[in-house]
Amino acid sequence: MKRCVRTRHLPVRIATGAFILGTGLDKKAADDEAAQQLHGFAASAYPVVNKVDPRTFTRLVAAGEITLGTALLLPVVPTLLAGVGLTAFSAGLLGLYLRIPGMRREGSLLPTEQGLSVAQDVWLLGAGLSLVVDAVTDRGR
């Protein structure tokens, strides 16, 4: 019987899974003001978000983060699936960074002070892509 998770994947899965699960649980407990802020931030990059109520949007984001964090932490979830989920999630975060004015220095990908906290999510993209690449190249071994 082939294992879903290699031992070498555990550190990145535990670190990213715990982090994302924690942020999801925080968002689940968000008050109306926090929901408005999150909604406004996301809507400035993704205008379609304006069609969703801020509380509903925040609950959906929380549910997505809790699901992804749990999937990364559970060794029964295949690495490829967990890696694809992490890559998609982090791409959405980096989309915020690339689309919201003031996050980057003009004419550059380098972050401003305001954009540093979002730009740091690039490590999640690297972790997700590493899991995907390793899962795809490790087939049959």
Secondary structure, DSSP 8 states (H G I E B T S, - for coil): ---SS-GGGHHHHHHHHHHHHHHHHHHHT--HHHHHHHHHHHHHH-GGGGGS-HHHHHHHHHHHHHHHHHHHH-TTS-HHHHHHHHHHHHHHHHHHHHHSTTSB-TTSSSB-TTTHHHHTTHHHHHHHHHHHHHHHHTTT-
